[in-house]
Amino acid sequence: MKARLAIHLASAALALAAVAFAAMPAIAADTPDPVADAKAFRNYFVTKFPDVKLEDFVNGPYSMNEDMRRQWEEKEQFPPYEFSLEMGKEMFARPFKNGRSYADCFPNQGIGIRQNYPYFDPGKGKVVTLELALNQCREANGEPSFSYVADEMAALTAYMAFTSRGKPFDIKIPDDPRALEAYQNGKRYFYTRRGQLNFSCATCHVQNPGERMRAEILAPALGILNAMPIYRSEWGGMGTISRRLTTCNSQIRGVPLEPQADEYRDLEYYLSYVSNGLPISGPGARP
Amino acid sequence: MNMTGSSITLRLSVLSLFFVLAIAGARPVQAAGSETDFRAAYAAAEAANTEAGRLRNQWTVTAEALAAAKKAADKGDFDHAIAVAKEAEALAKASIFQATSEQEAWKNLEIR
C-alpha cells in the first residue's frame, strides 16, 4: 500500500515537473527583454545588408540604393528642409507672451537633447515624445498647442533635431513595470497587421526594406526615426513623426488613431530604443 | 369532368386577375420593407464598425462603404444601399477578426 502511494506521488511530481518545464519557454518568450530585442533587431539588419555601414541605416532608402543616394547627396547642398529649420530656430528663440520660452521647459535649454526623446515619465506613467513635450511646454505657458501634423511642430522638432545631429539615440527604459509595458505595447503595435491591406509596420520596414512599393524604396526600420522630421517631396512639405505614422496607417487602409495616442507614443518608444547608438540625422529629406 | 371553352377562359382570367392584384398589392409593401431592411443592415454595419473602433482597428474602406450606403438610401435606392451596408458590415467584421487574431499572431513576425 505504501509502495503504491509512493509511486503515485512520484508520478504526480514528475508530471508537475514536466508541465512546469514545458511552460518555461513560453513564459520566457512572452517576457519583454529590450536589451535582447535591440541586439536581435540590429543583427537582423546588419546581416540582411552586410554592405551598409551601421550608422548609414539612419539615411533610410539612400543607404539601400546607390542612384537615390547620389541624388540625395546633391540635394543636400541646398536641402529642402532649410526653410523649416530656419523657421524652427526663430520660433524656438521667440519668447511666449509670459516672457518665458521653450528653453525654460527643457534640460540644457533644449539644445542637443533630441536623442533622449521619447522618455518614460514615471509621474504620469506614460511615454513623453518630443512633440508632446513641446505642446506641454506651450500649454504650461498659456499658449495654444500646435497640431501634431502641421508645419509649426515640424519646424520646432527640425531645429531641435538639428542641434542633436550626430548624437546617438540614448533611450532609457527605467526599472518600472509600466515603462516595460509601454515598450512591449510599442513592439506589439509595430508587428501587428492592420488595415484592409493586412500590413504591419514590419511588413514594409523589416521584411521589405530596399524593395520598391510602387515608386518608393522602403526604408529599414533600424534608424528610421533618427532622420525625423522629414521633408517629403511626395508631401511637398515637412512632416512630423505623427504625420508619418498616421499616413502609414491610411496607406494600408486603416483609420489612423489620433496623433500622439498612447499606441503611437509607445511605438515611438520601442522604435527609438531599438535604434539606440545610431546617430540623430534629422531633419531629413525623402522622396 | 367536362369543361367548356368559356369556363376555362373564365378560370384563367380569374387566375390572371389574382396574380395582377397580388403583384400590385405587394409592391408598396416591398418598398416599405426595403427601407426597413436598409435601416437594419446599416445599424448592423455601424455596430460592427463601432466594435472595430473599440479594438482600435477600423478600416477606411468600412467608413467609405457606410457613407456610400447612406448616400444611396438618401436617394431612395434602397437595394443598392442595403448591398453596400452589408458590404460595410462584412468589412467591419473582417477588421474585428484581424484585430482579434493579431492579439497572438503578431509574435510570428517578431525579430528574435
HADDOCK unambig.tbl for C-alpha pairs under 7 A between the chains (distance, minus, plus):
assign (segid A and resid 37 and name CA) (segid B and resid 112 and name CA) 6.69 0.50 0.50
assign (segid A and resid 40 and name CA) (segid B and resid 111 and name CA) 6.46 0.50 0.50
assign (segid A and resid 40 and name CA) (segid B and resid 112 and name CA) 5.60 0.50 0.50
assign (segid A and resid 41 and name CA) (segid B and resid 111 and name CA) 6.13 0.50 0.50
assign (segid A and resid 188 and name CA) (segid B and resid 106 and name CA) 6.67 0.50 0.50
assign (segid A and resid 191 and name CA) (segid B and resid 106 and name CA) 5.27 0.50 0.50
assign (segid A and resid 191 and name CA) (segid B and resid 109 and name CA) 6.14 0.50 0.50
assign (segid A and resid 191 and name CA) (segid B and resid 110 and name CA) 6.47 0.50 0.50
assign (segid A and resid 192 and name CA) (segid B and resid 102 and name CA) 6.05 0.50 0.50
assign (segid A and resid 192 and name CA) (segid B and resid 106 and name CA) 4.83 0.50 0.50
assign (segid A and resid 193 and name CA) (segid B and resid 102 and name CA) 6.70 0.50 0.50
assign (segid A and resid 194 and name CA) (segid B and resid 57 and name CA) 6.75 0.50 0.50
assign (segid A and resid 195 and name CA) (segid B and resid 59 and name CA) 5.40 0.50 0.50
assign (segid A and resid 196 and name CA) (segid B and resid 59 and name CA) 6.21 0.50 0.50
assign (segid A and resid 253 and name CA) (segid B and resid 59 and name CA) 5.69 0.50 0.50
assign (segid A and resid 253 and name CA) (segid B and resid 60 and name CA) 5.14 0.50 0.50
assign (segid A and resid 253 and name CA) (segid B and resid 61 and name CA) 6.62 0.50 0.50
assign (segid A and resid 254 and name CA) (segid B and resid 57 and name CA) 6.94 0.50 0.50
assign (segid A and resid 254 and name CA) (segid B and resid 58 and name CA) 6.03 0.50 0.50
assign (segid A and resid 254 and name CA) (segid B and resid 59 and name CA) 4.28 0.50 0.50
assign (segid A and resid 254 and name CA) (segid B and resid 60 and name CA) 5.35 0.50 0.50
assign (segid A and resid 255 and name CA) (segid B and resid 58 and name CA) 5.40 0.50 0.50
assign (segid A and resid 255 and name CA) (segid B and resid 59 and name CA) 5.20 0.50 0.50
assign (segid A and resid 255 and name CA) (segid B and resid 60 and name CA) 5.17 0.50 0.50
